[in-house]
Amino acid sequence: MSQPRTLDVGCGINKYPGAIGIDRNPASRADVLCDLDNVPYPFADSSFDQLRAIHVIEHVSDVIRSMEEFHRLVRPGGRVALCFLGRFCLWETLHFLLQGKFAKAFRRCKGKASSAMEVTVFYPKRSAIVSAFHPSFRLRAQYGIGVSVPPSYVTYLSARTIARLSSVDRKLTHRPLFRSLADHRLYIFERI
């Protein structure tokens, strides 16, 4: 059996092993350089069995157009793994509230904000992502990442505490209430 053909959209420097990577950044490990806002990407229809878009969707200017392109590139029955920043992160909110940074604590709730690097980051709602994929894709699984593990800028916890929280994270990641509090969302879609 042959290995699935995988496209890693916005691969950056951590391209998925064995995947074809695309990114706009020349410093990335991309096999193909292209602006992810300019579609179509330089591949034939139904070229891939899998597509990974890890922390990409919150940076593209037109989510619907990106979903249409993912549909074009993934064969029927193929999978799309989409990881993005959630609209609410309990750790982030508590962290910034304790520092008295109220606007920063609730920045995700607005749906978009500027990052420290002056890049606009979008925080899409679950319903917006699912409807953008519908009717061409079916949501097969969803997880919360960083339910109990804090974002990397929370540096005052010991490695042992982080390890314990990580163990808790693995137990809570698929539960609806807890995944809605996570820093990131991971959705697995199947093309119909």
C-alpha positions in Angstrom: 0.0 0.0 0.0 1.4 3.4 -0.9 1.9 6.2 1.5 -0.9 8.8 1.5 0.0 11.9 -0.5 -0.1 14.9 2.0 -0.1 18.6 1.5 1.1 20.7 4.4 -0.4 24.2 3.9 1.7 26.9 5.6 4.3 24.3 6.6 6.8 26.8 8.0 10.0 25.3 9.3 8.2 22.2 10.8 7.0 20.5 7.6 5.2 17.3 8.2 7.5 14.3 7.3 6.8 13.0 3.8 4.4 15.9 3.0 4.7 18.4 0.2 4.9 21.7 1.9 3.7 25.1 0.7 4.3 28.4 2.4 4.8 32.1 1.4 7.9 32.4 3.6 11.2 31.7 1.8 12.8 30.8 5.2 10.3 27.9 5.5 10.9 24.3 4.5 8.4 24.6 1.8 8.7 22.6 -1.4 6.6 25.2 -3.2 6.6 28.9 -2.4 3.2 30.6 -2.9 1.0 33.3 -1.4 -1.6 31.3 0.5 -4.2 34.0 -0.3 -3.7 33.6 -4.0 -5.6 30.5 -5.2 -5.5 28.2 -7.0 -2.4 26.6 -5.6 -0.1 25.0 -8.2 -1.6 21.4 -8.0 -4.1 19.4 -10.0 -7.6 18.7 -8.7 -7.9 15.8 -6.1 -4.1 15.6 -5.9 -3.9 14.8 -2.2 -5.2 12.2 0.3 -4.6 14.4 3.2 -4.2 18.1 3.8 -2.8 19.7 7.0 -3.4 23.4 7.7 -1.9 24.0 11.1 -2.2 27.6 12.3 -3.0 28.8 8.8 -6.7 29.6 8.7 -6.4 32.4 11.2 -4.0 34.2 8.9 -5.7 33.9 5.5 -7.8 36.8 4.3 -10.7 34.7 2.9 -11.5 31.6 4.9 -14.3 30.5 2.5 -11.9 30.8 -0.5 -9.3 28.7 1.3 -11.9 26.0 2.1 -12.9 25.9 -1.6 -9.3 25.4 -2.5 -8.9 22.6 0.1 -11.9 20.9 -1.5 -10.4 21.2 -4.9 -7.1 19.6 -3.8 -8.3 16.8 -1.6 -9.8 13.6 -3.2 -13.2 12.4 -2.2 -12.8 10.4 1.1 -9.6 12.4 1.9 -9.0 14.2 5.2 -8.2 17.7 6.2 -6.6 18.4 9.6 -7.3 22.0 10.6 -5.7 23.5 13.8 -6.4 27.1 14.7 -6.6 29.4 17.7 -9.8 29.2 19.6 -12.1 32.2 20.2 -11.6 31.8 24.0 -8.7 30.4 26.0 -9.2 30.1 29.7 -5.4 30.2 30.5 -4.9 33.3 28.4 -7.8 35.1 29.8 -6.8 34.4 33.5 -3.2 35.2 32.8 -3.9 38.7 31.4 -6.7 39.4 33.9 -4.2 38.8 36.8 -1.8 41.3 35.1 -4.6 43.9 34.8 -4.5 43.7 31.0 -8.2 43.5 30.4 -8.3 44.3 26.7 -5.6 41.7 26.0 -7.5 39.1 28.2 -10.5 39.4 25.9 -8.9 40.1 22.6 -10.0 36.8 21.0 -13.7 37.4 21.8 -13.7 40.2 19.1 -12.9 37.7 16.4 -9.6 39.3 15.4 -6.7 41.1 16.9 -3.2 42.4 16.0 -0.3 40.3 17.2 3.0 41.6 18.7 4.4 41.3 15.2 1.6 43.6 13.8 0.0 40.7 12.0 -3.8 40.4 12.1 -4.9 37.1 13.7 -8.4 35.9 13.2 -10.2 33.8 15.9 -13.0 32.0 14.0 -16.1 30.6 15.6 -16.7 26.9 15.4 -19.9 27.5 13.4 -18.0 29.6 10.9 -15.4 26.9 10.3 -18.0 24.1 10.0 -20.2 26.1 7.7 -17.2 27.1 5.5 -16.5 23.3 5.0 -20.2 22.4 4.5 -21.5 20.7 2.3 -18.3 19.4 0.8 -16.8 18.1 4.0 -18.0 16.2 7.1 -16.6 17.0 10.5 -15.2 13.7 11.8 -13.5 14.7 15.0 -12.7 17.7 17.1 -10.3 18.3 20.0 -9.2 21.0 22.3 -5.4 21.5 22.5 -4.1 23.3 25.6 -7.2 22.7 27.8 -5.1 22.5 30.9 -1.6 23.2 29.5 -1.1 27.0 29.4 0.2 28.9 26.4 4.0 29.1 26.1 4.3 32.6 27.4 3.0 31.4 30.8 6.5 30.7 32.2 6.0 30.6 35.9 5.0 26.9 36.1 7.5 24.2 36.8 8.3 21.4 34.2 6.7 18.9 36.6 3.5 20.9 36.8 3.4 21.2 33.0 3.8 17.4 32.7 0.9 16.8 35.1 -1.3 19.3 33.3 -0.4 17.6 30.0 -1.6 14.3 31.4 -4.9 16.0 32.3 -5.0 17.6 28.9 -5.0 14.2 27.2 -8.0 13.1 29.2 -10.1 16.3 28.6 -9.2 17.1 24.9 -12.3 15.5 23.4 -14.9 16.6 25.9 -17.1 19.4 24.5 -17.1 21.8 27.5 -13.3 21.5 28.1 -12.3 21.7 24.4 -14.2 25.0 24.2 -11.8 26.4 26.8 -8.6 25.3 25.0 -6.0 27.5 23.4 -6.3 25.7 20.1 -8.9 23.6 18.2 -8.1 20.6 16.0 -10.8 19.6 13.6 -10.6 16.6 11.3 -12.8 16.8 8.2 -13.5 14.2 5.5 -14.2 15.3 2.0 -17.6 14.0 0.8 
